[in-house]
Amino acid sequence: MLAEMLVDLEAELARRNDRHDQLTRRYERLERQTDDLTNPETVRGRKLLADYERLSELHARSDEEIDELENQVLEPLRDIQEVLRKLVA
């Protein structure tokens, strides 16, 4: 049962990492566009900056969620699995 839970959580972590990688590419592309922005007061400039801020928050939240899943859930479960494996051996 623990092994099945770990497999499911590893799959979830992989899914979140894929999503985070996609967000990173979008974030970096938008960052370059805002860096090249000559007039942030235009409608396009304000939209780019708003999109950049929103994506920046999503990217940071995604990073935090991945860290939490890895450090607070997966690592302790892996440790428990290893202890149980040693007890059985």
One Martini backbone bead per residue (centre of mass of N, CA, C, O) as a GRO file, in nm:
protein
   89
    1MET     BB    1   0.059   0.063  -0.022
    2LEU     BB    2   0.299   0.253   0.002
    3ALA     BB    3   0.405   0.207  -0.284
    4GLU     BB    4   0.153   0.315  -0.430
    5MET     BB    5   0.164   0.597  -0.311
    6LEU     BB    6   0.442   0.670  -0.422
    7VAL     BB    7   0.373   0.640  -0.719
    8ASP     BB    8   0.152   0.857  -0.724
    9LEU     BB    9   0.332   1.090  -0.616
   10GLU     BB   10   0.545   1.077  -0.838
   11ALA     BB   11   0.347   1.144  -1.065
   12GLU     BB   12   0.262   1.417  -0.953
   13LEU     BB   13   0.542   1.541  -0.955
   14ALA     BB   14   0.587   1.514  -1.259
   15ARG     BB   15   0.347   1.688  -1.343
   16ARG     BB   16   0.440   1.946  -1.193
   17ASN     BB   17   0.712   1.972  -1.337
   18ASP     BB   18   0.599   2.009  -1.619
   19ARG     BB   19   0.433   2.260  -1.557
   20HIS     BB   20   0.672   2.428  -1.454
   21ASP     BB   21   0.831   2.424  -1.720
   22GLN     BB   22   0.615   2.574  -1.880
   23LEU     BB   23   0.612   2.826  -1.702
   24THR     BB   24   0.908   2.899  -1.740
   25ARG     BB   25   0.897   2.956  -2.042
   26ARG     BB   26   0.680   3.175  -2.029
   27TYR     BB   27   0.823   3.358  -1.825
   28GLU     BB   28   1.084   3.411  -1.992
   29ARG     BB   29   0.945   3.531  -2.238
   30LEU     BB   30   0.801   3.764  -2.086
   31GLU     BB   31   1.056   3.888  -1.969
   32ARG     BB   32   1.179   3.971  -2.239
   33GLN     BB   33   0.945   4.155  -2.324
   34THR     BB   34   0.969   4.351  -2.079
   35ASP     BB   35   1.266   4.431  -2.130
   36ASP     BB   36   1.186   4.551  -2.432
   37LEU     BB   37   1.023   4.769  -2.313
   38THR     BB   38   0.972   5.117  -2.381
   39ASN     BB   39   0.644   5.153  -2.304
   40PRO     BB   40   0.447   5.095  -2.017
   41GLU     BB   41   0.186   5.298  -2.092
   42THR     BB   42   0.068   5.116  -2.269
   43VAL     BB   43  -0.151   4.877  -2.324
   44ARG     BB   44   0.057   4.658  -2.384
   45GLY     BB   45   0.244   4.716  -2.143
   46ARG     BB   46   0.037   4.666  -1.916
   47LYS     BB   47  -0.030   4.378  -1.999
   48LEU     BB   48   0.251   4.257  -1.975
   49LEU     BB   49   0.294   4.329  -1.675
   50ALA     BB   50   0.048   4.176  -1.568
   51ASP     BB   51   0.126   3.899  -1.680
   52TYR     BB   52   0.398   3.883  -1.536
   53GLU     BB   53   0.292   3.895  -1.248
   54ARG     BB   54   0.105   3.649  -1.262
   55LEU     BB   55   0.323   3.443  -1.355
   56SER     BB   56   0.512   3.484  -1.118
   57GLU     BB   57   0.315   3.376  -0.904
   58LEU     BB   58   0.267   3.096  -1.029
   59HIS     BB   59   0.562   3.006  -1.027
   60ALA     BB   60   0.612   3.029  -0.723
   61ARG     BB   61   0.383   2.840  -0.633
   62SER     BB   62   0.481   2.592  -0.784
   63ASP     BB   63   0.751   2.568  -0.640
   64GLU     BB   64   0.633   2.531  -0.354
   65GLU     BB   65   0.462   2.276  -0.410
   66ILE     BB   66   0.697   2.095  -0.488
   67ASP     BB   67   0.858   2.121  -0.228
   68GLU     BB   68   0.639   2.014  -0.039
   69LEU     BB   69   0.599   1.738  -0.166
   70GLU     BB   70   0.891   1.647  -0.134
   71ASN     BB   71   0.956   1.726   0.180
   72GLN     BB   72   0.663   1.655   0.336
   73VAL     BB   73   0.600   1.369   0.183
   74LEU     BB   74   0.805   1.193   0.024
   75GLU     BB   75   1.049   1.171   0.212
   76PRO     BB   76   0.907   1.041   0.458
   77LEU     BB   77   0.802   0.793   0.298
   78ARG     BB   78   1.076   0.687   0.213
   79ASP     BB   79   1.183   0.647   0.498
   80ILE     BB   80   0.969   0.445   0.587
   81GLN     BB   81   1.024   0.237   0.369
   82GLU     BB   82   1.318   0.182   0.456
   83VAL     BB   83   1.261   0.086   0.741
   84LEU     BB   84   1.074  -0.148   0.661
   85ARG     BB   85   1.280  -0.297   0.487
   86LYS     BB   86   1.483  -0.349   0.722
   87LEU     BB   87   1.288  -0.509   0.907
   88VAL     BB   88   1.234  -0.742   0.699
   89ALA     BB   89   1.547  -0.823   0.638
   0.00000   0.00000   0.00000
